[in-house]
Amino acid sequence: MTNARPCHAAARPIAALGLSTVTLLAAGVAQAASDPLFKPLIDMRLRYEGVDQTGFPNNADALTMRVRAGGDLRVAPATRILVEAEAVLGLVNDYNSTTNGKLLYPVVADPQNIEINRLQIQNKSIAGTTLTAGRQRINLDDQRFVGAVAFRQSEQTFDAARVETSPVKNLKIDLTYAWKDNTIFGVDSSIAHINGNNVFANVAYATPIGTLTGFGYWVDQDAPTRLQFSSVTYGARFAGKYAFNKTSSATYAFSYAHQQQAFDNPFTYDADYYLADVGLAFGGFGVGAGYEVLGASSGKAFTSFQTPLATLHKFQGWADKFLTTPGNGVRDLYGSAGYTVTKVGPFASIGVLAVYHDFKSDRAGLDYGTEIDLQLLAKFQKYVLALKYADYNADSFATDTSKLWVSVDYVF
């Protein structure tokens, strides 16, 4: 990267900036000043995760408690500082946390951990623009390429500088330079923090029928065991919703991306990504279907499209068998059905969801396996109660695996 030339615009008197700029600054300050002086941050989760996986002599039993606590303080009319600590305690530790050495148990990637989760300064002096610097949470679009991995007890954050701005109506520009990826694996892991020159560029334009987004992601994984995940990805996404009436609607999302090696990746490859996802909602019922392809590299063995910074648990089954894309790629054909009812006794809502996945390779014609995912979710005041189950039936990839989760979340 070349050094930018110094900018001396800040030295000019404010009158030289023009009336429109002064108006934007004043509007931004006025809006930010309406924020409360201090916002406490409290986020707790108690969760049991059990795993029965073929090939291990023991089942995993993990009971963990996650607490995040901190505060968001307004230090100037348009500037806030946020500090948040995170602690994960293992109450029942019969599982491989990835750092505790219990290799006779299946992995539950929730190691005991104490760390600074977020430490950021944010400024909104200019209307329509947010500047954030420091350790922060970043979720882009559907989190297929960049996300916080909220499902795990320790989330993924980035040490980064980010600019989000809307210079004209319906247009949003989101640019990030991240020099460190703080992973879900905790401070005792060899990949707790991965340095690199990561750049996330996302430009979105809202239309009456959906949002069209173009993106470019430069992922630099400097850790010796992660070099093969360094890449550059360019793509586009279109996602929208159409309401038939007050209780019925359709959703749709389509995406394409192309990826190749970058930075210190020792492999040379290029691969494509495709997604088509549609859904229908009528009353409390919902059905959906989709087809997602993380392609194998053309003419290159054992290389395929990778998304190492994604919220991976959201995609390709909750059993997490495809966190790393197989060398022959993966095609995921899935369907879902659910029902949600509101105001049931003391509960604000209760919802059930079932998802079915059929996994195949992108190359070589392999049947990887199938998976059924089930969920019961209930919301009560500031609590979320969840019961989840995943059952992966292996054909030619990985091993039969079933997982059960019971959790209680509280967010203040």
N, C-alpha and C positions, 0 to 999 in steps of 0.2 A: 504494500500500500504506500502511496506517495504522501508526503506531508502537504497538508492544505496551506494555502497562503493565509497570512494573518489578516483578520478583518478589523478595520478601524471604524466601522459604522457606529459602534457604541460611543465613540468619542464626540460625535456630532451632537449639537443641541437638539432637544426633542422637537422643536418647531420644524426642523428640517425633515423630520420623519413623515410629515403630512398628517392631515386631519383624520383620514381613515384609520391610520395606524394607532393614533392616540385614542380614537373612539374604541377600537378593538381592545386596547390595553385597559381602558377604563371599564369596559363591559366585563372583561375577564376578572378584574380585581373585585368589582361589585358582586359578581356571581360567587367567587370564592369566599368573599367575606361573609356570605350568608351561611357558610358551613359552621357547625358547632365547634367550639374551641377544642374539645377533646372527645374522642370516640374510643371507649374501651373495646378491646378485642378479646373474645373468649370463644374457643371452639374445642369441644371435647367429643371423643368417640371411644366407646367401649365395644370391642368386637371379638367374637370367637370365629376362628377359621379352622375348619377341619379338612384334611386332604387324604384321600385314599388313592394311591397311585401304584400301578403295577410296576414291579421291579424294586420296590423298597420293602424291607422287612417290617417297618413300623409305619403306622399312620401318623400324620402330623396333627397335633392339637395345639393351637395357639390362641391364648387369651391375652389380648393386649389392650392397654389404655393409652390413648393419645390426647395430650393437652397442648393447645396453643393459647398463649396469653400475651397481651401487649396493649399498645395504645397508639392512636393516631392523633397527633397534636398539631393544631394550627399555630405556626410560629410567625406568620405574617399574613396579610389579607389574602394572598394568593398562593401561599406556600404551606405545605404540611409535611411533617416528618412522621414516619410510621416505623415502629419497632415491635417485633413479634418473636418470641422464643417458642421453641417446640420441644416437647419431651414425649418419648414413647417408652412405656414400661411394660415388660413381659410378666404377666401374672401366672400363666401356664406356658412353659417353654419347651414343650416336646415337639420341636420343629427345627428345620434348618433355616435360620434367619439370613443366610449368606455370609454371616460374620462369626457365628458362634461355634463352628466346627462340627455340628451335629449332622454328619453326612449320611447317616442311616435313616434319616427322615426326609420326606419331600420338602421342597422349598416353600416357605411363606415369607415373602420379602418385606417383613416388618421387623427389622432389628431394633433392639433397645438403643435409644439415641437421645442425646440432648444437644441442641444446636440453635443458632440464630436462624430462624426460618426466613424472615424478611427484615430488611433494614434499608429504608428508601427515603428519598426526599422527592416531593412532587410539587410542581408549580403549574398554575393555571392563569398566569397573568394575561395571556392573549386569549380572547374569546375563541372557542372552538378548538383550542390546542392544549394538550396535556404533555408536560415534560416530566419524565420519571428517571431517576438515577439511583443506582444501588442494587441491593439484593431484592428481587421482586418476582411476583407471580405473573406468568405470561401464558394466555390461552388465545390461540389464533384460529378463527373459523370453527370447524368442528373438532379441532385439536388432533387431526390426523397427522400433522407434521410438527406442531409445537404445542405442548400442553403441560399442565401442572401435575398430572397423574394424581388427581384428588382422591382416587379410590384407596391408594396405599396410605398407611399411617403417616409416613414421612413423605411430604410432597416434593416435587421437583421445582426448584426456583433457579433464577439466573442472576448473576452479577452483570448488570447491563445498563446501558443508556438508551432510553426509548422516547420517540416522538410520535404522538398521535395527533393528527390535525385534520380539520375539515375546511379547506380553503374556499370551497364553493358548496352550494347546496347539493346534497345527495352524494358527495364525494368524500371518502375518508382515506387518508394516507397514514400508514402505520409502519414506522421504520425503527429497527432495533439493532444495536451492536452489543453483543454479549461476549464477554471475555472469560466467563466461567459458567459451567453447568453444574449445579448442586443437585446431585442425584438423590433417588429415593433410598439409597443403601446405607445411609448413616455415616457418622464421622469415623467409625472404625474400619470402613471399607477402603480397599485400595483404589476404588473409583468413586469415593465420596464426592470429590470435586474434580471436574475435568476441564482443563484450560483449553482455549482455542479462540480463533478469530471468527466467531459466528455472526452472520448477518441475516436478519429476517426482514424482508420487504414485502409489504402487503398493501395493495391498492384496490379499494372497493367502491363500486358505483351502484346506488340503489335505483331500480326502475320500478314501474308500477307492478310488474309481475315477478320481481325477484332481484337479488343482489348479484351482480357480476363482479368477480374478484380475480385479479391477476396477482401472482406471487412468485417470488424467488427466494430460496432458502439456501444459504451457504453454511453447511454444518462442518465444523472443525473439531474433531475429537483427538486431542493430543495424547491421551493415555496410551501406553504401549499396547494394551490389549484391546483398544478401541479404534485403532487407526483405520481398520477396514470399513468403519461407518462414516468416514469423512466423505462428503459428497456435495454436489450442487444440484438443486432441483428447481425447475421452472414449470409453471403450470397455471391453470385457470379453473375457476369453480363458479357455478351458477346455482343459487338456492333460493327458493321462494315458497310462498304459501298463498292458496286461493280459498277464500271463504265462500261457500255456497249459501249459507245462511248463518244465523247466530250460533248454531250447534253443530254444523257440519263444515268440514274443510278438507283440502288436499295439500300435502306438502311434497316437495320434490327437490332433489339435489343431484347435480351432475358435475363430475370433476375429471380432469386429465392432467397428468404431469409427466415430465421426462427427467431422468436422473442419470448422472455420471459421476465418476470418481473425482475427488478434489483434494487439495492440500497434500498430506503425506500418506494417503491411501495407497497401499502397495499393489492393489489390483486395478486393472483397466477394464471398464465395463460401461454399458449404457442399458437402461431398462425403463419401462413405461408403467404408469399407474392409471387405472380407470375406476370410476365409481358411478353407478346409477342407483338412486334410492328414491322410492316413492311411498307415500302413506296416505291413508284416508281415516278421518275421524268423524264419527256421527254419534251425537250424544256423548255418553261416557265410553263408547267403544272405539277401538282403534286397531287398524291392521296396516301392515307394511311389508315391503319386500325390497330386496336390493341385490346388487351384484358388484363385488369389489375384486379387483385384480391388482396384485403387486407382482409385476412381471419378472420373468427370468431374463437375464442379459442375452441379447442376440449373439449366438456363436461363442459365448463364454461360459465355461462350466463353473458351477458353484458360486455364481454371482447373481444378485437379484436386487430388486428395489427395497430399500431399507428406510425406516422412519424411527431412528433411535431417540428422538426428542418428543415423540408423540405421547398422548395419554393412551397407551396401548390397550389397557383393559377395556376400553370402549369398543374395540374392534375385534372381529374374528374370534368371538367366543370368550366367555368369562373364565374358562379354564386356563387361559393364557398359554396355549400351546404354540402360538405363533408370534411371540414377542420379538423373535428374530426371524425374518423371512427365510424359509428354506432356499437352498441354492437353485432349485427348480421353480422358484416362485410359488405363489398360492392364489387360487381362485376361490372366492367365498360366495356361494349362493345362499341367501338367507331369507327367512320370512318371520313375521312376528304378529302376535295378536294380544290385545290387552283390554282391560276394563277398569275405569276409575269412577268411584262414586264419592260425592262430597257430603260433608256434614252428617257423619254417621256417629250418633251418640257423642262422646267427647272428642272424636277425631275430626279434624278439618277435612281429611280425605283418606281413602283407602284404595289402593290400586294393585292390580295383578297384571303380570306380563309373562308371556312365554315366547321364546325365540328358538328357531331351528336353523342350524348351519350345515351345509354340505361342502366339505373342503376337498379341492383337487389341486394338482400341480398345474402350473402354467406351461411347463415343458415336460415331456416324457409320458404324459397320459396317466399319471398316478392318482389313485383314489386315496387321499390322506386319511379321511375319517369323517365322522359326523358328530354334532354336539347339540344337546338340548339345554337351554338355560331357562330358569324359572325364578320369578321374583314376586314377593309380597311387600308392599311399602305402605306405611301408615304415618300420617303426620298429626301430631298432638302438640298444640301450642308451639314452643320452640324446639320440640323433640321430633326426630325422625326415627322410626323403628323399621328395620329392614330384615327380611329373611330371604336369602338367595341360595340357589343351587345350580351347579353346572355339572354336566355329565358328558365327557368326551369319550367317544367310542373309536379307537384307533383301527385303521386298516393297514396303511403302509407308512405312517408317520407317527412318531412319538409312541406313547403307551396309554392304555385306558386310564382315565383319571376322573374322579368325582370330587367336587368341592362343595362345602356347605359354609355359609356365613350367617351369623346372627349378630346384629349390631344395633346400638343406640347412639344417635348423634344429638348433640346440643350445640346450638350456635346462638350467641348473644349479640 
